Amino acid sequence: MNTKLLPSLLTATTLAAAGAAEQPASFRGNAAPAQAAVDQVIVLTDATRYVNVTGGQTVRFVVGDRSFNWCFQDGSAHVVPFDLQKIAPQGVLAHQVTTYVADDVRDGWRQLHRG
């Protein structure tokens, strides 16, 4: 393979994935109960345009006087960035917030060191 073409190929693959069919909500994780313990609290304002979260964590999103909890799927880096409105309860979020999900680096360490 011509290594000079590799960056172009990676860019094309990434763009193709971003434009691919919508991923099922289950790829993103699941709603968590309001009383659930959370790993992170993210306050969203009208100025918030993106959030970074980690797979395997439960996050409380606070929007004004409302909030919701979401448990992101562990090993979620395969998830294409998505609009947080897709998982927020109806009417909680009035603008697009792009959500980026990173893999939990501890999960990779555990996989490498399994006996």
Biopython code that builds the backbone (N, CA, C, O; Angstrom):
import numpy as np
from Bio.PDB.StructureBuilder import StructureBuilder

atoms = [
    (1, "MET", "N", (0.840, -1.174, 0.000)),
    (1, "MET", "CA", (0.000, 0.000, 0.000)),
    (1, "MET", "C", (0.886, 1.238, 0.000)),
    (1, "MET", "O", (1.899, 1.284, 0.697)),
    (2, "ASN", "N", (0.513, 2.211, -0.761)),
    (2, "ASN", "CA", (1.239, 3.464, -0.829)),
    (2, "ASN", "C", (0.945, 4.268, 0.439)),
    (2, "ASN", "O", (-0.189, 4.697, 0.650)),
    (3, "THR", "N", (1.962, 4.473, 1.285)),
    (3, "THR", "CA", (1.750, 5.163, 2.566)),
    (3, "THR", "C", (1.416, 6.636, 2.390)),
    (3, "THR", "O", (0.897, 7.261, 3.315)),
    (4, "LYS", "N", (1.701, 7.202, 1.226)),
    (4, "LYS", "CA", (1.338, 8.600, 0.975)),
    (4, "LYS", "C", (-0.168, 8.750, 0.840)),
    (4, "LYS", "O", (-0.707, 9.834, 1.066)),
    (5, "LEU", "N", (-0.843, 7.685, 0.478)),
    (5, "LEU", "CA", (-2.292, 7.726, 0.317)),
    (5, "LEU", "C", (-3.035, 7.451, 1.619)),
    (5, "LEU", "O", (-4.239, 7.691, 1.708)),
    (6, "LEU", "N", (-2.330, 6.952, 2.626)),
    (6, "LEU", "CA", (-2.970, 6.558, 3.874)),
    (6, "LEU", "C", (-3.755, 7.701, 4.530)),
    (6, "LEU", "O", (-4.904, 7.479, 4.911)),
    (7, "PRO", "N", (-3.193, 8.922, 4.685)),
    (7, "PRO", "CA", (-3.986, 9.993, 5.300)),
    (7, "PRO", "C", (-5.264, 10.300, 4.522)),
    (7, "PRO", "O", (-6.308, 10.549, 5.125)),
    (8, "SER", "N", (-5.196, 10.287, 3.206)),
    (8, "SER", "CA", (-6.387, 10.540, 2.398)),
    (8, "SER", "C", (-7.415, 9.441, 2.572)),
    (8, "SER", "O", (-8.614, 9.707, 2.650)),
    (9, "LEU", "N", (-6.943, 8.202, 2.632)),
    (9, "LEU", "CA", (-7.836, 7.069, 2.821)),
    (9, "LEU", "C", (-8.523, 7.139, 4.179)),
    (9, "LEU", "O", (-9.722, 6.881, 4.282)),
    (10, "LEU", "N", (-7.772, 7.487, 5.216)),
    (10, "LEU", "CA", (-8.357, 7.606, 6.555)),
    (10, "LEU", "C", (-9.394, 8.720, 6.605)),
    (10, "LEU", "O", (-10.453, 8.553, 7.211)),
    (11, "THR", "N", (-9.104, 9.847, 5.979)),
    (11, "THR", "CA", (-10.050, 10.961, 5.946)),
    (11, "THR", "C", (-11.319, 10.546, 5.221)),
    (11, "THR", "O", (-12.421, 10.811, 5.701)),
    (12, "ALA", "N", (-11.177, 9.897, 4.070)),
    (12, "ALA", "CA", (-12.340, 9.463, 3.305)),
    (12, "ALA", "C", (-13.174, 8.470, 4.095)),
    (12, "ALA", "O", (-14.403, 8.541, 4.079)),
    (13, "THR", "N", (-12.520, 7.542, 4.789)),
    (13, "THR", "CA", (-13.226, 6.552, 5.589)),
    (13, "THR", "C", (-13.986, 7.228, 6.728)),
    (13, "THR", "O", (-15.135, 6.881, 7.002)),
    (14, "THR", "N", (-13.353, 8.183, 7.384)),
    (14, "THR", "CA", (-14.003, 8.911, 8.478)),
    (14, "THR", "C", (-15.219, 9.676, 7.978)),
    (14, "THR", "O", (-16.278, 9.645, 8.606)),
    (15, "LEU", "N", (-15.074, 10.357, 6.860)),
    (15, "LEU", "CA", (-16.197, 11.120, 6.308)),
    (15, "LEU", "C", (-17.326, 10.191, 5.878)),
    (15, "LEU", "O", (-18.500, 10.515, 6.053)),
    (16, "ALA", "N", (-16.980, 9.057, 5.326)),
    (16, "ALA", "CA", (-17.996, 8.100, 4.912)),
    (16, "ALA", "C", (-18.759, 7.578, 6.129)),
    (16, "ALA", "O", (-19.980, 7.427, 6.087)),
    (17, "ALA", "N", (-18.034, 7.307, 7.204)),
    (17, "ALA", "CA", (-18.680, 6.817, 8.426)),
    (17, "ALA", "C", (-19.605, 7.881, 9.006)),
    (17, "ALA", "O", (-20.692, 7.566, 9.490)),
    (18, "ALA", "N", (-19.176, 9.130, 8.957)),
    (18, "ALA", "CA", (-19.995, 10.220, 9.496)),
    (18, "ALA", "C", (-21.281, 10.374, 8.705)),
    (18, "ALA", "O", (-22.310, 10.760, 9.258)),
    (19, "GLY", "N", (-21.228, 10.077, 7.428)),
    (19, "GLY", "CA", (-22.416, 10.208, 6.599)),
    (19, "GLY", "C", (-23.201, 8.915, 6.486)),
    (19, "GLY", "O", (-24.222, 8.864, 5.801)),
    (20, "ALA", "N", (-22.736, 7.879, 7.146)),
    (20, "ALA", "CA", (-23.396, 6.578, 7.053)),
    (20, "ALA", "C", (-24.755, 6.619, 7.730)),
    (20, "ALA", "O", (-25.120, 7.603, 8.374)),
    (21, "ALA", "N", (-25.482, 5.548, 7.574)),
    (21, "ALA", "CA", (-26.803, 5.449, 8.184)),
    (21, "ALA", "C", (-26.712, 5.700, 9.679)),
    (21, "ALA", "O", (-25.697, 5.417, 10.315)),
    (22, "GLU", "N", (-27.778, 6.228, 10.214)),
    (22, "GLU", "CA", (-27.851, 6.547, 11.641)),
    (22, "GLU", "C", (-27.604, 5.301, 12.481)),
    (22, "GLU", "O", (-28.183, 4.245, 12.226)),
    (23, "GLN", "N", (-26.743, 5.432, 13.482)),
    (23, "GLN", "CA", (-26.481, 4.309, 14.378)),
    (23, "GLN", "C", (-27.630, 4.159, 15.364)),
    (23, "GLN", "O", (-28.239, 5.156, 15.753)),
    (24, "PRO", "N", (-27.934, 2.944, 15.772)),
    (24, "PRO", "CA", (-28.995, 2.742, 16.750)),
    (24, "PRO", "C", (-28.648, 3.403, 18.086)),
    (24, "PRO", "O", (-27.477, 3.501, 18.453)),
    (25, "ALA", "N", (-29.662, 3.849, 18.797)),
    (25, "ALA", "CA", (-29.448, 4.502, 20.092)),
    (25, "ALA", "C", (-28.706, 3.582, 21.051)),
    (25, "ALA", "O", (-27.967, 4.061, 21.912)),
    (26, "SER", "N", (-28.886, 2.269, 20.921)),
    (26, "SER", "CA", (-28.232, 1.328, 21.832)),
    (26, "SER", "C", (-26.710, 1.409, 21.720)),
    (26, "SER", "O", (-26.012, 1.051, 22.669)),
    (27, "PHE", "N", (-26.179, 1.869, 20.585)),
    (27, "PHE", "CA", (-24.735, 2.056, 20.445)),
    (27, "PHE", "C", (-24.252, 3.157, 21.381)),
    (27, "PHE", "O", (-23.090, 3.166, 21.785)),
    (28, "ARG", "N", (-25.131, 4.073, 21.721)),
    (28, "ARG", "CA", (-24.752, 5.224, 22.541)),
    (28, "ARG", "C", (-24.847, 4.938, 24.033)),
    (28, "ARG", "O", (-24.238, 5.648, 24.834)),
    (29, "GLY", "N", (-25.586, 3.927, 24.415)),
    (29, "GLY", "CA", (-25.766, 3.600, 25.822)),
    (29, "GLY", "C", (-27.231, 3.598, 26.182)),
    (29, "GLY", "O", (-28.089, 3.310, 25.348)),
    (30, "ASN", "N", (-27.519, 3.927, 27.457)),
    (30, "ASN", "CA", (-28.891, 3.875, 27.953)),
    (30, "ASN", "C", (-29.146, 4.998, 28.943)),
    (30, "ASN", "O", (-28.235, 5.493, 29.607)),
    (31, "ALA", "N", (-30.414, 5.385, 29.023)),
    (31, "ALA", "CA", (-30.813, 6.349, 30.041)),
    (31, "ALA", "C", (-30.554, 5.727, 31.413)),
    (31, "ALA", "O", (-30.740, 4.525, 31.607)),
    (32, "ALA", "N", (-30.128, 6.553, 32.350)),
    (32, "ALA", "CA", (-29.892, 6.096, 33.723)),
    (32, "ALA", "C", (-30.914, 6.775, 34.632)),
    (32, "ALA", "O", (-31.336, 7.898, 34.358)),
    (33, "PRO", "N", (-31.311, 6.108, 35.703)),
    (33, "PRO", "CA", (-32.291, 6.696, 36.618)),
    (33, "PRO", "C", (-31.791, 8.014, 37.218)),
    (33, "PRO", "O", (-30.587, 8.232, 37.349)),
    (34, "ALA", "N", (-32.725, 8.875, 37.574)),
    (34, "ALA", "CA", (-32.380, 10.188, 38.138)),
    (34, "ALA", "C", (-31.547, 10.056, 39.410)),
    (34, "ALA", "O", (-30.714, 10.919, 39.687)),
    (35, "GLN", "N", (-31.755, 8.995, 40.186)),
    (35, "GLN", "CA", (-31.035, 8.814, 41.443)),
    (35, "GLN", "C", (-29.711, 8.064, 41.272)),
    (35, "GLN", "O", (-29.019, 7.801, 42.256)),
    (36, "ALA", "N", (-29.359, 7.721, 40.045)),
    (36, "ALA", "CA", (-28.124, 6.959, 39.794)),
    (36, "ALA", "C", (-26.885, 7.763, 40.175)),
    (36, "ALA", "O", (-26.850, 8.985, 40.028)),
    (37, "ALA", "N", (-25.878, 7.060, 40.663)),
    (37, "ALA", "CA", (-24.578, 7.694, 40.912)),
    (37, "ALA", "C", (-23.985, 8.075, 39.554)),
    (37, "ALA", "O", (-24.093, 7.320, 38.588)),
    (38, "VAL", "N", (-23.364, 9.240, 39.490)),
    (38, "VAL", "CA", (-22.797, 9.700, 38.223)),
    (38, "VAL", "C", (-21.294, 9.912, 38.355)),
    (38, "VAL", "O", (-20.779, 10.191, 39.437)),
    (39, "ASP", "N", (-20.600, 9.771, 37.214)),
    (39, "ASP", "CA", (-19.160, 9.981, 37.166)),
    (39, "ASP", "C", (-18.813, 11.420, 36.810)),
    (39, "ASP", "O", (-17.728, 11.906, 37.130)),
    (40, "GLN", "N", (-19.750, 12.098, 36.143)),
    (40, "GLN", "CA", (-19.474, 13.447, 35.655)),
    (40, "GLN", "C", (-20.794, 14.204, 35.559)),
    (40, "GLN", "O", (-21.831, 13.628, 35.233)),
    (41, "VAL", "N", (-20.740, 15.505, 35.848)),
    (41, "VAL", "CA", (-21.886, 16.396, 35.668)),
    (41, "VAL", "C", (-21.480, 17.445, 34.641)),
    (41, "VAL", "O", (-20.450, 18.104, 34.783)),
    (42, "ILE", "N", (-22.298, 17.589, 33.612)),
    (42, "ILE", "CA", (-22.025, 18.584, 32.567)),
    (42, "ILE", "C", (-23.197, 19.546, 32.527)),
    (42, "ILE", "O", (-24.338, 19.143, 32.297)),
    (43, "VAL", "N", (-22.907, 20.830, 32.756)),
    (43, "VAL", "CA", (-23.921, 21.873, 32.684)),
    (43, "VAL", "C", (-23.927, 22.412, 31.264)),
    (43, "VAL", "O", (-22.900, 22.851, 30.746)),
    (44, "LEU", "N", (-25.098, 22.371, 30.643)),
    (44, "LEU", "CA", (-25.247, 22.843, 29.268)),
    (44, "LEU", "C", (-25.908, 24.211, 29.268)),
    (44, "LEU", "O", (-26.913, 24.429, 29.945)),
    (45, "THR", "N", (-25.338, 25.125, 28.507)),
    (45, "THR", "CA", (-25.908, 26.457, 28.346)),
    (45, "THR", "C", (-26.202, 26.679, 26.867)),
    (45, "THR", "O", (-25.920, 25.816, 26.036)),
    (46, "ASP", "N", (-26.768, 27.836, 26.540)),
    (46, "ASP", "CA", (-27.027, 28.157, 25.133)),
    (46, "ASP", "C", (-25.733, 28.235, 24.330)),
    (46, "ASP", "O", (-25.750, 28.085, 23.109)),
    (47, "ALA", "N", (-24.609, 28.470, 25.010)),
    (47, "ALA", "CA", (-23.315, 28.580, 24.332)),
    (47, "ALA", "C", (-22.630, 27.228, 24.129)),
    (47, "ALA", "O", (-21.638, 27.150, 23.404)),
    (48, "THR", "N", (-23.135, 26.169, 24.751)),
    (48, "THR", "CA", (-22.506, 24.849, 24.629)),
    (48, "THR", "C", (-22.739, 24.296, 23.231)),
    (48, "THR", "O", (-23.880, 24.165, 22.788)),
    (49, "ARG", "N", (-21.658, 23.974, 22.544)),
    (49, "ARG", "CA", (-21.754, 23.437, 21.177)),
    (49, "ARG", "C", (-21.317, 21.979, 21.096)),
    (49, "ARG", "O", (-21.711, 21.273, 20.167)),
    (50, "TYR", "N", (-20.501, 21.508, 22.059)),
    (50, "TYR", "CA", (-20.065, 20.117, 22.062)),
    (50, "TYR", "C", (-19.743, 19.687, 23.484)),
    (50, "TYR", "O", (-19.480, 20.511, 24.360)),
    (51, "VAL", "N", (-19.771, 18.363, 23.692)),
    (51, "VAL", "CA", (-19.357, 17.781, 24.959)),
    (51, "VAL", "C", (-18.492, 16.571, 24.663)),
    (51, "VAL", "O", (-18.655, 15.912, 23.636)),
    (52, "ASN", "N", (-17.574, 16.284, 25.570)),
    (52, "ASN", "CA", (-16.720, 15.104, 25.493)),
    (52, "ASN", "C", (-17.053, 14.214, 26.683)),
    (52, "ASN", "O", (-17.032, 14.659, 27.831)),
    (53, "VAL", "N", (-17.357, 12.964, 26.398)),
    (53, "VAL", "CA", (-17.678, 12.004, 27.451)),
    (53, "VAL", "C", (-16.857, 10.737, 27.221)),
    (53, "VAL", "O", (-16.231, 10.571, 26.173)),
    (54, "THR", "N", (-16.867, 9.855, 28.204)),
    (54, "THR", "CA", (-16.104, 8.615, 28.114)),
    (54, "THR", "C", (-17.048, 7.427, 28.226)),
    (54, "THR", "O", (-17.925, 7.399, 29.089)),
    (55, "GLY", "N", (-16.862, 6.450, 27.351)),
    (55, "GLY", "CA", (-17.662, 5.236, 27.402)),
    (55, "GLY", "C", (-17.530, 4.562, 28.749)),
    (55, "GLY", "O", (-16.455, 4.563, 29.350)),
    (56, "GLY", "N", (-18.623, 3.987, 29.225)),
    (56, "GLY", "CA", (-18.630, 3.319, 30.518)),
    (56, "GLY", "C", (-18.980, 4.242, 31.670)),
    (56, "GLY", "O", (-19.179, 3.776, 32.792)),
    (57, "GLN", "N", (-19.061, 5.542, 31.417)),
    (57, "GLN", "CA", (-19.387, 6.487, 32.477)),
    (57, "GLN", "C", (-20.858, 6.877, 32.420)),
    (57, "GLN", "O", (-21.490, 6.855, 31.364)),
    (58, "THR", "N", (-21.381, 7.233, 33.580)),
    (58, "THR", "CA", (-22.720, 7.784, 33.676)),
    (58, "THR", "C", (-22.573, 9.282, 33.881)),
    (58, "THR", "O", (-21.854, 9.732, 34.773)),
    (59, "VAL", "N", (-23.260, 10.046, 33.047)),
    (59, "VAL", "CA", (-23.134, 11.504, 33.053)),
    (59, "VAL", "C", (-24.499, 12.129, 33.323)),
    (59, "VAL", "O", (-25.509, 11.714, 32.754)),
    (60, "ARG", "N", (-24.515, 13.127, 34.196)),
    (60, "ARG", "CA", (-25.725, 13.931, 34.418)),
    (60, "ARG", "C", (-25.573, 15.209, 33.608)),
    (60, "ARG", "O", (-24.603, 15.949, 33.771)),
    (61, "PHE", "N", (-26.530, 15.458, 32.744)),
    (61, "PHE", "CA", (-26.567, 16.689, 31.957)),
    (61, "PHE", "C", (-27.585, 17.616, 32.599)),
    (61, "PHE", "O", (-28.736, 17.234, 32.812)),
    (62, "VAL", "N", (-27.157, 18.844, 32.911)),
    (62, "VAL", "CA", (-28.017, 19.821, 33.557)),
    (62, "VAL", "C", (-28.281, 20.945, 32.566)),
    (62, "VAL", "O", (-27.354, 21.566, 32.046)),
    (63, "VAL", "N", (-29.576, 21.197, 32.312)),
    (63, "VAL", "CA", (-29.997, 22.247, 31.389)),
    (63, "VAL", "C", (-30.997, 23.116, 32.148)),
    (63, "VAL", "O", (-32.164, 22.752, 32.293)),
    (64, "GLY", "N", (-30.526, 24.268, 32.630)),
    (64, "GLY", "CA", (-31.400, 25.124, 33.436)),
    (64, "GLY", "C", (-31.815, 24.393, 34.693)),
    (64, "GLY", "O", (-30.969, 23.943, 35.465)),
    (65, "ASP", "N", (-33.145, 24.268, 34.907)),
    (65, "ASP", "CA", (-33.645, 23.581, 36.105)),
    (65, "ASP", "C", (-34.004, 22.120, 35.827)),
    (65, "ASP", "O", (-34.613, 21.460, 36.669)),
    (66, "ARG", "N", (-33.631, 21.620, 34.661)),
    (66, "ARG", "CA", (-33.907, 20.226, 34.292)),
    (66, "ARG", "C", (-32.600, 19.462, 34.133)),
    (66, "ARG", "O", (-31.547, 20.055, 33.898)),
    (67, "SER", "N", (-32.678, 18.149, 34.263)),
    (67, "SER", "CA", (-31.484, 17.326, 34.071)),
    (67, "SER", "C", (-31.896, 15.932, 33.615)),
    (67, "SER", "O", (-33.052, 15.530, 33.749)),
    (68, "PHE", "N", (-30.928, 15.210, 33.076)),
    (68, "PHE", "CA", (-31.129, 13.803, 32.728)),
    (68, "PHE", "C", (-29.790, 13.096, 32.828)),
    (68, "PHE", "O", (-28.735, 13.705, 32.647)),
    (69, "ASN", "N", (-29.846, 11.804, 33.118)),
    (69, "ASN", "CA", (-28.642, 10.982, 33.252)),
    (69, "ASN", "C", (-28.552, 10.016, 32.077)),
    (69, "ASN", "O", (-29.563, 9.505, 31.595)),
    (70, "TRP", "N", (-27.323, 9.775, 31.624)),
    (70, "TRP", "CA", (-27.100, 8.830, 30.539)),
    (70, "TRP", "C", (-25.855, 8.016, 30.845)),
    (70, "TRP", "O", (-24.817, 8.563, 31.217)),
    (71, "CYS", "N", (-25.970, 6.703, 30.687)),
    (71, "CYS", "CA", (-24.830, 5.798, 30.861)),
    (71, "CYS", "C", (-24.319, 5.449, 29.466)),
    (71, "CYS", "O", (-24.982, 4.730, 28.719)),
    (72, "PHE", "N", (-23.141, 5.960, 29.120)),
    (72, "PHE", "CA", (-22.571, 5.729, 27.797)),
    (72, "PHE", "C", (-21.983, 4.339, 27.730)),
    (72, "PHE", "O", (-21.353, 3.870, 28.678)),
    (73, "GLN", "N", (-22.192, 3.681, 26.601)),
    (73, "GLN", "CA", (-21.715, 2.317, 26.397)),
    (73, "GLN", "C", (-20.205, 2.266, 26.529)),
    (73, "GLN", "O", (-19.495, 3.111, 25.982)),
    (74, "ASP", "N", (-19.711, 1.261, 27.264)),
    (74, "ASP", "CA", (-18.272, 1.044, 27.389)),
    (74, "ASP", "C", (-17.738, 0.563, 26.047)),
    (74, "ASP", "O", (-18.370, -0.261, 25.384)),
    (75, "GLY", "N", (-16.576, 1.074, 25.645)),
    (75, "GLY", "CA", (-16.018, 0.721, 24.344)),
    (75, "GLY", "C", (-16.739, 1.441, 23.233)),
    (75, "GLY", "O", (-17.027, 0.849, 22.193)),
    (76, "SER", "N", (-17.040, 2.734, 23.440)),
    (76, "SER", "CA", (-17.913, 3.478, 22.534)),
    (76, "SER", "C", (-17.208, 4.295, 21.463)),
    (76, "SER", "O", (-17.877, 5.024, 20.732)),
    (77, "ALA", "N", (-15.897, 4.209, 21.338)),
    (77, "ALA", "CA", (-15.218, 5.070, 20.373)),
    (77, "ALA", "C", (-15.682, 4.819, 18.947)),
    (77, "ALA", "O", (-15.492, 5.668, 18.076)),
    (78, "HIS", "N", (-16.286, 3.667, 18.700)),
    (78, "HIS", "CA", (-16.826, 3.404, 17.365)),
    (78, "HIS", "C", (-18.068, 4.234, 17.081)),
    (78, "HIS", "O", (-18.554, 4.250, 15.950)),
    (79, "VAL", "N", (-18.587, 4.920, 18.087)),
    (79, "VAL", "CA", (-19.789, 5.731, 17.907)),
    (79, "VAL", "C", (-19.417, 7.013, 17.167)),
    (79, "VAL", "O", (-18.523, 7.750, 17.581)),
    (80, "VAL", "N", (-20.111, 7.258, 16.083)),
    (80, "VAL", "CA", (-19.932, 8.488, 15.332)),
    (80, "VAL", "C", (-20.455, 9.629, 16.204)),
    (80, "VAL", "O", (-21.488, 9.465, 16.853)),
    (81, "PRO", "N", (-19.777, 10.784, 16.242)),
    (81, "PRO", "CA", (-20.320, 11.911, 17.013)),
    (81, "PRO", "C", (-21.792, 12.137, 16.658)),
    (81, "PRO", "O", (-22.191, 12.013, 15.500)),
    (82, "PHE", "N", (-22.580, 12.466, 17.664)),
    (82, "PHE", "CA", (-24.020, 12.610, 17.437)),
    (82, "PHE", "C", (-24.559, 13.806, 18.205)),
    (82, "PHE", "O", (-23.908, 14.325, 19.112)),
    (83, "ASP", "N", (-25.759, 14.235, 17.827)),
    (83, "ASP", "CA", (-26.425, 15.349, 18.479)),
    (83, "ASP", "C", (-27.016, 14.860, 19.798)),
    (83, "ASP", "O", (-27.773, 13.890, 19.814)),
    (84, "LEU", "N", (-26.681, 15.514, 20.887)),
    (84, "LEU", "CA", (-27.162, 15.136, 22.216)),
    (84, "LEU", "C", (-28.693, 15.126, 22.289)),
    (84, "LEU", "O", (-29.270, 14.427, 23.122)),
    (85, "GLN", "N", (-29.346, 15.896, 21.422)),
    (85, "GLN", "CA", (-30.809, 15.911, 21.404)),
    (85, "GLN", "C", (-31.380, 14.521, 21.109)),
    (85, "GLN", "O", (-32.529, 14.243, 21.452)),
    (86, "LYS", "N", (-30.588, 13.644, 20.476)),
    (86, "LYS", "CA", (-31.063, 12.297, 20.144)),
    (86, "LYS", "C", (-31.285, 11.437, 21.391)),
    (86, "LYS", "O", (-32.057, 10.479, 21.359)),
    (87, "ILE", "N", (-30.603, 11.783, 22.492)),
    (87, "ILE", "CA", (-30.777, 10.992, 23.713)),
    (87, "ILE", "C", (-31.422, 11.794, 24.839)),
    (87, "ILE", "O", (-31.852, 11.216, 25.837)),
    (88, "ALA", "N", (-31.497, 13.113, 24.697)),
    (88, "ALA", "CA", (-32.101, 13.959, 25.736)),
    (88, "ALA", "C", (-33.621, 13.782, 25.718)),
    (88, "ALA", "O", (-34.214, 13.577, 24.659)),
    (89, "PRO", "N", (-34.244, 13.862, 26.888)),
    (89, "PRO", "CA", (-35.708, 13.822, 26.904)),
    (89, "PRO", "C", (-36.279, 14.970, 26.066)),
    (89, "PRO", "O", (-35.692, 16.049, 25.988)),
    (90, "GLN", "N", (-37.411, 14.721, 25.455)),
    (90, "GLN", "CA", (-38.079, 15.698, 24.594)),
    (90, "GLN", "C", (-38.209, 17.057, 25.293)),
    (90, "GLN", "O", (-38.700, 17.134, 26.419)),
    (91, "GLY", "N", (-37.771, 18.118, 24.626)),
    (91, "GLY", "CA", (-37.949, 19.472, 25.123)),
    (91, "GLY", "C", (-36.903, 19.965, 26.110)),
    (91, "GLY", "O", (-36.954, 21.125, 26.519)),
    (92, "VAL", "N", (-35.951, 19.117, 26.506)),
    (92, "VAL", "CA", (-34.944, 19.535, 27.478)),
    (92, "VAL", "C", (-33.866, 20.395, 26.823)),
    (92, "VAL", "O", (-33.396, 21.362, 27.422)),
    (93, "LEU", "N", (-33.483, 20.056, 25.628)),
    (93, "LEU", "CA", (-32.378, 20.727, 24.949)),
    (93, "LEU", "C", (-32.901, 21.388, 23.680)),
    (93, "LEU", "O", (-33.487, 20.724, 22.825)),
    (94, "ALA", "N", (-32.688, 22.702, 23.560)),
    (94, "ALA", "CA", (-33.278, 23.449, 22.444)),
    (94, "ALA", "C", (-32.302, 23.735, 21.309)),
    (94, "ALA", "O", (-32.670, 24.403, 20.343)),
    (95, "HIS", "N", (-31.068, 23.248, 21.403)),
    (95, "HIS", "CA", (-30.108, 23.472, 20.316)),
    (95, "HIS", "C", (-29.183, 22.266, 20.182)),
    (95, "HIS", "O", (-29.105, 21.421, 21.074)),
    (96, "GLN", "N", (-28.490, 22.206, 19.058)),
    (96, "GLN", "CA", (-27.603, 21.075, 18.790)),
    (96, "GLN", "C", (-26.356, 21.152, 19.666)),
    (96, "GLN", "O", (-25.724, 22.202, 19.789)),
    (97, "VAL", "N", (-26.022, 20.020, 20.268)),
    (97, "VAL", "CA", (-24.787, 19.854, 21.032)),
    (97, "VAL", "C", (-24.152, 18.561, 20.528)),
    (97, "VAL", "O", (-24.691, 17.478, 20.756)),
    (98, "THR", "N", (-23.026, 18.664, 19.854)),
    (98, "THR", "CA", (-22.352, 17.480, 19.325)),
    (98, "THR", "C", (-21.685, 16.735, 20.476)),
    (98, "THR", "O", (-20.985, 17.329, 21.295)),
    (99, "THR", "N", (-21.914, 15.422, 20.522)),
    (99, "THR", "CA", (-21.396, 14.584, 21.594)),
    (99, "THR", "C", (-20.312, 13.670, 21.047)),
    (99, "THR", "O", (-20.539, 12.905, 20.110)),
    (100, "TYR", "N", (-19.120, 13.762, 21.651)),
    (100, "TYR", "CA", (-17.985, 12.925, 21.275)),
    (100, "TYR", "C", (-17.750, 11.918, 22.394)),
    (100, "TYR", "O", (-17.591, 12.301, 23.553)),
    (101, "VAL", "N", (-17.727, 10.632, 22.051)),
    (101, "VAL", "CA", (-17.560, 9.569, 23.043)),
    (101, "VAL", "C", (-16.190, 8.919, 22.851)),
    (101, "VAL", "O", (-15.882, 8.398, 21.779)),
    (102, "ALA", "N", (-15.383, 8.959, 23.896)),
    (102, "ALA", "CA", (-14.054, 8.332, 23.864)),
    (102, "ALA", "C", (-14.117, 6.998, 24.583)),
    (102, "ALA", "O", (-14.921, 6.813, 25.496)),
    (103, "ASP", "N", (-13.265, 6.068, 24.167)),
    (103, "ASP", "CA", (-13.140, 4.809, 24.899)),
    (103, "ASP", "C", (-12.524, 5.079, 26.264)),
    (103, "ASP", "O", (-11.714, 5.992, 26.423)),
    (104, "ASP", "N", (-12.911, 4.286, 27.231)),
    (104, "ASP", "CA", (-12.298, 4.332, 28.556)),
    (104, "ASP", "C", (-10.913, 3.700, 28.426)),
    (104, "ASP", "O", (-10.811, 2.509, 28.131)),
    (105, "VAL", "N", (-9.858, 4.465, 28.637)),
    (105, "VAL", "CA", (-8.495, 3.945, 28.467)),
    (105, "VAL", "C", (-8.217, 2.806, 29.430)),
    (105, "VAL", "O", (-7.380, 1.953, 29.137)),
    (106, "ARG", "N", (-8.886, 2.766, 30.562)),
    (106, "ARG", "CA", (-8.706, 1.668, 31.509)),
    (106, "ARG", "C", (-9.199, 0.360, 30.916)),
    (106, "ARG", "O", (-8.652, -0.700, 31.220)),
    (107, "ASP", "N", (-10.240, 0.419, 30.061)),
    (107, "ASP", "CA", (-10.755, -0.787, 29.428)),
    (107, "ASP", "C", (-9.707, -1.387, 28.504)),
    (107, "ASP", "O", (-9.534, -2.606, 28.487)),
    (108, "GLY", "N", (-9.009, -0.569, 27.741)),
    (108, "GLY", "CA", (-7.943, -1.055, 26.870)),
    (108, "GLY", "C", (-6.821, -1.677, 27.667)),
    (108, "GLY", "O", (-6.264, -2.698, 27.264)),
    (109, "TRP", "N", (-6.479, -1.070, 28.803)),
    (109, "TRP", "CA", (-5.424, -1.613, 29.663)),
    (109, "TRP", "C", (-5.838, -2.982, 30.181)),
    (109, "TRP", "O", (-5.033, -3.913, 30.198)),
    (110, "ARG", "N", (-7.110, -3.108, 30.609)),
    (110, "ARG", "CA", (-7.605, -4.389, 31.128)),
    (110, "ARG", "C", (-7.537, -5.472, 30.049)),
    (110, "ARG", "O", (-7.170, -6.612, 30.333)),
    (111, "GLN", "N", (-7.892, -5.112, 28.808)),
    (111, "GLN", "CA", (-7.866, -6.094, 27.732)),
    (111, "GLN", "C", (-6.443, -6.546, 27.439)),
    (111, "GLN", "O", (-6.220, -7.721, 27.147)),
    (112, "LEU", "N", (-5.476, -5.636, 27.510)),
    (112, "LEU", "CA", (-4.087, -5.981, 27.241)),
    (112, "LEU", "C", (-3.491, -6.873, 28.322)),
    (112, "LEU", "O", (-2.595, -7.672, 28.049)),
    (113, "HIS", "N", (-3.991, -6.738, 29.558)),
    (113, "HIS", "CA", (-3.374, -7.435, 30.689)),
    (113, "HIS", "C", (-4.215, -8.588, 31.216)),
    (113, "HIS", "O", (-4.040, -9.010, 32.359)),
    (114, "ARG", "N", (-5.111, -9.094, 30.406)),
    (114, "ARG", "CA", (-5.870, -10.282, 30.829)),
    (114, "ARG", "C", (-4.970, -11.492, 30.770)),
    (114, "ARG", "O", (-4.207, -11.667, 29.820)),
    (115, "GLY", "N", (-5.059, -12.321, 31.782)),
    (115, "GLY", "CA", (-4.192, -13.467, 31.882)),
    (115, "GLY", "C", (-4.719, -14.620, 31.174)),
    (115, "GLY", "O", (-4.091, -15.679, 31.166)),
]
sb = StructureBuilder()
sb.init_structure("model")
sb.init_model(0)
sb.init_chain("A")
sb.init_seg("    ")
for serial, (resi, resn, name, xyz) in enumerate(atoms, 1):
    if name == "N":
        sb.init_residue(resn, " ", resi, " ")
    sb.init_atom(name, np.array(xyz, "f"), 0.0, 1.0, " ", f" {name:<3s}", serial, name[0])
structure = sb.get_structure()
